[in-house]
Amino acid sequence: MKKILFIVLFLFGKIAYSQNFQGKVLYKSYVLENVIDSTTFEKKNKQVADALSVFNKSLKMYPINFELKFTNTESLFQKQPVMKKDNDYRYELAEIYFGAKNIYYANSNSSEKITNKEVYGAIFLVVGNMKDIKWTLTNQRKKIGNYSCLKATSILKIKNSKGIFYKEITAWYAPKIPVSFGPKDYCGLPGLILELIEGNISYSAYKLILNPKEKIEIFKPKKGKIITQEELDKIGLSLSKNNKKD
């Protein structure tokens, strides 16, 4: 009888824990290598080479840090507030490359994910489904902080005016942290993503706060025109064609 009571209390505790589970992760972002090799332009066009060199240096000088807030059912990923010098174009270049002005929301109950972004002179709410990402799970492990993490991979399809491109995605997630969220809109894994490599960009967790005393509040983005990624791609292609005609 005591054994049965212990099991019941243990399961009740786990259920209560999962219902109230919340936290915050801080990520450092950085580029793994130069985005564009400026040396290839040095002989052809020194002005272009210098501009590319400044761009590459900007990404290394101004890494953008991000914050992921989460409960057991919702998450919100966005840039951490930072003090910067006025009219610092190098920081603004880094912001553009890292997509630092975007806000990413996800809900594991509804599988809904929303990206709030400003592009083409308008604000959009790009809607999608957490199940859109097809992960390949592996048994490869590595330690990140105090957590044993497993590796998962995926392929991101990108469509723009130059064609269709594919970007490799690698995620390291912690099964012992029972939420399906991570950087940007990468989610759906059986554990919190503590490290993500998206092509040339890496997001690495450097601080993790679980179940803080203050309640984590997550507000679903509501400002902007609701649109799918496919519809947004069509707008980009249409604008690109019009610009070429002009």
Secondary structure in CASP SS format (residue, H / E / C, confidence):
PFRMAT SS
TARGET T0000
AUTHOR 0000-0000-0000
METHOD secondary structure of the structure
MODEL  1
M C 1.00
K H 1.00
K H 1.00
I H 1.00
L H 1.00
F H 1.00
I H 1.00
V H 1.00
L H 1.00
F H 1.00
L H 1.00
F H 1.00
G H 1.00
K H 1.00
I H 1.00
A H 1.00
Y H 1.00
S H 1.00
Q H 1.00
N H 1.00
F C 1.00
Q E 1.00
G E 1.00
K E 1.00
V E 1.00
L E 1.00
Y E 1.00
K E 1.00
S E 1.00
Y E 1.00
V E 1.00
L C 1.00
E C 1.00
N C 1.00
V C 1.00
I C 1.00
D C 1.00
S H 1.00
T H 1.00
T H 1.00
F H 1.00
E C 1.00
K C 1.00
K C 1.00
N C 1.00
K H 1.00
Q H 1.00
V H 1.00
A H 1.00
D H 1.00
A H 1.00
L H 1.00
S H 1.00
V H 1.00
F H 1.00
N H 1.00
K H 1.00
S H 1.00
L H 1.00
K H 1.00
M H 1.00
Y C 1.00
P C 1.00
I C 1.00
N E 1.00
F E 1.00
E E 1.00
L E 1.00
K E 1.00
F E 1.00
T E 1.00
N C 1.00
T C 1.00
E E 1.00
S E 1.00
L E 1.00
F E 1.00
Q E 1.00
K E 1.00
Q C 1.00
P C 1.00
V C 1.00
M C 1.00
K C 1.00
K C 1.00
D C 1.00
N C 1.00
D C 1.00
Y H 1.00
R H 1.00
Y H 1.00
E H 1.00
L H 1.00
A H 1.00
E H 1.00
I H 1.00
Y H 1.00
F H 1.00
G C 1.00
A C 1.00
K C 1.00
N C 1.00
I E 1.00
Y E 1.00
Y E 1.00
A E 1.00
N E 1.00
S C 1.00
N C 1.00
S C 1.00
S C 1.00
E E 1.00
K E 1.00
I E 1.00
T E 1.00
N E 1.00
K E 1.00
E E 1.00
V E 1.00
Y C 1.00
G C 1.00
A E 1.00
I E 1.00
F E 1.00
L E 1.00
V E 1.00
V E 1.00
G E 1.00
N E 1.00
M H 1.00
K H 1.00
D H 1.00
I C 1.00
K C 1.00
W C 1.00
T E 1.00
L E 1.00
T E 1.00
N E 1.00
Q E 1.00
R E 1.00
K E 1.00
K E 1.00
I E 1.00
G C 1.00
N C 1.00
Y E 1.00
S E 1.00
C E 1.00
L E 1.00
K E 1.00
A E 1.00
T E 1.00
S E 1.00
I E 1.00
L E 1.00
K E 1.00
I E 1.00
K E 1.00
N E 1.00
S C 1.00
K C 1.00
G E 1.00
I E 1.00
F E 1.00
Y E 1.00
K E 1.00
E E 1.00
I E 1.00
T E 1.00
A E 1.00
W E 1.00
Y E 1.00
A E 1.00
P C 1.00
K C 1.00
I C 1.00
P C 1.00
V C 1.00
S C 1.00
F C 1.00
G C 1.00
P C 1.00
K C 1.00
D C 1.00
Y C 1.00
C C 1.00
G C 1.00
L C 1.00
P C 1.00
G C 1.00
L E 1.00
I E 1.00
L E 1.00
E E 1.00
L E 1.00
I E 1.00
E E 1.00
G C 1.00
N C 1.00
I E 1.00
S E 1.00
Y E 1.00
S E 1.00
A E 1.00
Y E 1.00
K E 1.00
L E 1.00
I E 1.00
L E 1.00
N C 1.00
P C 1.00
K C 1.00
E C 1.00
K C 1.00
I C 1.00
E C 1.00
I C 1.00
F C 1.00
K C 1.00
P C 1.00
K C 1.00
K C 1.00
G C 1.00
K E 1.00
I E 1.00
I E 1.00
T E 1.00
Q H 1.00
E H 1.00
E H 1.00
L H 1.00
D H 1.00
K H 1.00
I H 1.00
G H 1.00
L H 1.00
S H 1.00
L H 1.00
S H 1.00
K H 1.00
N H 1.00
N H 1.00
K H 1.00
K H 1.00
D C 1.00
END
